[in-house]
Amino acid sequence: MQSAPRSYEPPAAATTTYIAPAALGRHAAVTWHEIVSTGFFSGYLPKAPGTWGSVFALLICFVGARLLPGEGVIFLGPIPVSWWALALALVTTAVGVYASGIFASEWREEDPGEVVIDEFAGIFFACALIPASPFAYIAAFVLFRIFDITKPGIIHKLQDLPGGYGIVIDDVAAGFAAAPLALGVHFLATRFLG
């Protein structure tokens, strides 16, 4: 006895939407570029990961400077230059561009919110022209966050760069913009507040 021929149905097409393992509550293997891109996992903290990353970077910069001879600062005339913050900024920018590009590609997102290495680089540049004083660091933090969030002028356009460059370089520019203003706040504070 022959059965009636069955109609052929092709298999359902696979979905192309990628969902990050962390969003599913699963944890994939941890990679070096995840550790770097997320700022030692500070990017996974809830609510405002960019702010958390900035705070964590600020603490690294401040504590490190306090442990160095001369607080990691040299003076070019009256201007303090933190070689420590500059060294951190340059290394973080180079490694951050590479690592965040890989991480974003894996997550299939242009600029994942969990990536905060860009905030690290920006904060380090924002602290490049100030001594390691709490008041100066708070000024650098606030000014950097203002430039990072509002992204005025060219800072906004830098996000359009490809891959990790678009993730990191806009925050580096925000740090550049914040640095001289933080220096100005430091000078005013030392002149008028002692």
GIVEN-V309514 format. One record per residue. PHI is phi in whole degrees, -180 to 180 (NA if undefined). BURIAL is b if it has 24 or more other ideal C-beta (glycine too) atoms within 12 Angstrom, else e. D_LAST is the distance of its C-alpha to the last C-alpha in whole Angstrom. Layout:
# GIVEN-V309514
PHI,BURIAL,D_LAST
PHI,BURIAL,D_LAST
This chain:
# GIVEN-V309514
NA,e,102
-98,e,100
-89,e,96
-66,e,95
-64,e,93
-85,e,89
-80,e,87
-89,e,84
-121,e,80
-65,e,78
-62,e,75
-61,e,72
-67,e,69
-70,e,66
-75,e,63
-104,e,60
-77,e,57
-95,e,55
-121,e,53
-60,b,51
-55,e,52
-64,e,49
-68,e,49
-90,e,53
82,e,52
-99,e,53
-118,e,51
-76,e,52
-58,e,52
-81,e,48
-115,e,47
-62,e,45
-74,b,44
-72,b,43
-60,b,41
-67,b,39
-60,b,39
-90,b,38
59,b,35
59,b,37
74,e,38
-66,b,35
-71,b,37
-90,b,40
-67,e,37
-73,e,38
58,e,37
62,e,34
-61,b,35
-63,b,33
-69,b,30
-61,b,31
-61,b,31
-64,b,28
-64,b,26
-62,b,28
-63,b,27
-61,b,24
-64,b,24
-60,b,26
-64,b,24
-67,b,21
-65,e,23
-60,b,25
-63,b,22
-64,e,20
-88,e,24
-90,e,24
-61,e,23
64,e,20
56,b,19
69,b,22
-119,b,20
-117,e,21
-111,e,19
-107,e,21
67,e,20
-86,e,16
-95,e,17
-77,b,17
-122,b,20
-85,b,21
-64,b,25
-65,b,25
-66,b,24
-64,b,27
-63,b,29
-60,b,29
-63,b,29
-66,e,32
-65,e,34
-63,b,34
-64,b,35
-63,e,38
-69,b,39
-65,b,38
-61,b,40
-66,b,43
-65,b,43
-69,b,42
-64,b,45
-65,b,47
-62,b,46
-63,b,46
-64,e,50
-64,e,51
-84,b,50
57,e,51
-129,e,48
-70,e,46
-149,b,43
-59,b,43
-61,b,40
-72,b,40
-77,b,39
-126,b,35
-62,b,35
-66,b,34
-66,b,31
-59,b,30
-60,b,30
-63,b,28
-63,b,25
-62,b,25
-68,b,25
-64,b,23
-93,b,20
-71,b,22
-114,b,19
-131,b,16
-77,b,15
-81,b,16
-113,b,13
-56,e,14
-63,e,12
-65,b,13
-69,b,17
-64,b,17
-62,b,16
-61,b,19
-62,b,21
-63,b,21
-65,b,22
-61,b,24
-63,b,26
-62,b,26
-67,b,28
-68,b,30
-78,e,31
-81,e,32
45,b,33
-72,e,33
54,e,35
-65,e,36
-58,b,34
-65,e,37
-67,e,40
-66,b,39
-64,b,40
-81,e,43
-64,b,43
-74,e,46
55,b,46
-64,b,42
-62,b,41
-68,b,41
-77,b,39
-96,b,36
-66,b,36
-65,b,35
-74,b,32
-61,b,31
-64,b,31
-63,b,29
-66,b,26
-59,b,26
-68,b,26
-76,b,23
-57,b,21
-67,e,20
-70,b,19
-64,b,17
-61,b,15
-61,e,15
-63,b,13
-61,b,11
-62,e,10
-64,e,9
-65,e,7
-70,e,5
-75,e,6
-100,e,6
-106,e,4
90,e,0
